[in-house]
Structures are given as structure tokens and as C-alpha cells.
Amino acid sequence: MNSTGRWILCVFVASISILMVVKGIDLWSFGTKVDGDGVGIHFLGLEINDNVPEASIQNYALGFFIASIDFNCFSSCQENFCKIK
């Protein structure tokens, strides 16, 4: 993989990380606006779960935060592993 491809991969992974942080903040601030049995959680057009109880929304928010940290670490380590110059 050439240097341009590595940078594109790095930017793509960093973008996913930022989107995960935004989704985590969105879920964390969701509050009690739950109608019916629960709420559906979607990320990038994909349905994660269609019936999350109000008590579990915070757990999903934490999951998105942790996943974003993992993606961010992967993105920042691209320089070492792929030898981006």
C-alpha cells in the first residue's frame, strides 16, 4: 500500500472515531425521551438494536465511547505500523 492509501485509511478510521464520539454524546444526552418500550439505535445507517430499554441507553453510549477510543488508537498507530511518511 502506498503512502496516499495509508493516509486515506488513517483519515477514514479517524472519521469513524469522531462519528462514534458524536453518537456516544447523542445517546448520553438522550435523557428520558423514550416512547413505548424502548428506543432504536442506529449508526451509519445500520440498526444496532431496535428496542433498547431506557436504563440501557447509557451502556450503549459508553460502548460507543470505548469503541471510538479503540478506533482512535488504531488511527494514531497507523504511522508506526504502516510507516506513513
C-alpha positions as CSV (number, residue, x, y, z in Angstrom):
1,M,0.0,0.0,0.0
2,N,1.4,3.4,-1.0
3,S,1.7,6.4,1.3
4,T,-1.5,8.0,-0.1
5,G,-3.5,4.9,0.6
6,R,-2.2,4.7,4.1
7,W,-3.2,8.4,4.8
8,I,-6.7,7.8,3.3
9,L,-7.1,4.8,5.6
10,C,-5.9,6.8,8.6
11,V,-8.3,9.7,7.9
12,F,-11.2,7.2,7.3
13,V,-10.6,5.5,10.7
14,A,-10.2,8.8,12.4
15,S,-13.5,10.0,10.9
16,I,-15.3,6.8,12.2
17,S,-13.8,7.5,15.6
18,I,-15.2,11.0,15.6
19,L,-18.6,9.8,14.5
20,M,-18.6,7.3,17.3
21,V,-17.9,10.0,19.9
22,V,-20.7,12.1,18.5
23,K,-23.1,9.1,18.7
24,G,-22.0,8.4,22.2
25,I,-22.6,12.1,23.2
26,D,-26.0,11.9,21.5
27,L,-27.0,8.8,23.4
28,W,-25.6,10.1,26.7
29,S,-27.8,13.2,26.4
30,F,-30.8,11.3,25.2
31,G,-32.4,11.5,28.7
32,T,-35.9,10.2,29.2
33,K,-37.3,10.9,25.7
34,V,-38.3,7.2,25.3
35,D,-41.6,6.4,23.8
36,G,-43.0,2.9,24.1
37,D,-40.9,0.0,25.2
38,G,-37.5,1.4,24.1
39,V,-35.5,3.3,21.5
40,G,-33.8,2.1,18.4
41,I,-30.1,2.8,18.0
42,H,-28.6,3.3,14.5
43,F,-25.1,4.0,13.4
44,L,-24.1,4.9,9.9
45,G,-27.5,3.7,8.6
46,L,-27.2,0.3,10.3
47,E,-29.5,-0.7,13.0
48,I,-27.6,-1.8,16.1
49,N,-30.7,-2.6,18.2
50,D,-34.3,-1.7,17.7
51,N,-35.6,-1.9,21.2
52,V,-33.1,-0.6,23.9
53,P,-34.7,0.0,27.3
54,E,-34.2,3.4,28.8
55,A,-31.9,2.0,31.5
56,S,-29.5,0.5,28.9
57,I,-29.0,3.7,26.8
58,Q,-26.1,4.8,29.0
59,N,-24.4,1.4,28.4
60,Y,-24.6,1.9,24.6
61,A,-23.2,5.4,25.0
62,L,-20.2,4.0,26.9
63,G,-19.8,1.3,24.3
64,F,-19.6,4.0,21.6
65,F,-17.0,6.0,23.6
66,I,-14.9,2.9,24.2
67,A,-15.1,1.9,20.5
68,S,-14.1,5.4,19.5
69,I,-11.0,5.2,21.7
70,D,-10.1,1.9,20.1
71,F,-10.5,3.4,16.6
72,N,-8.6,6.5,17.6
73,C,-5.7,4.4,18.9
74,F,-5.7,2.4,15.7
75,S,-5.7,5.6,13.7
76,S,-2.8,7.1,15.6
77,C,-0.8,3.9,15.4
78,Q,-1.0,3.8,11.6
79,E,2.1,6.0,11.5
80,N,4.1,3.3,13.4
81,F,2.6,0.2,11.8
82,C,2.3,1.3,8.2
83,K,5.3,3.6,8.2
84,I,3.5,6.6,6.9
85,K,5.9,9.3,5.7
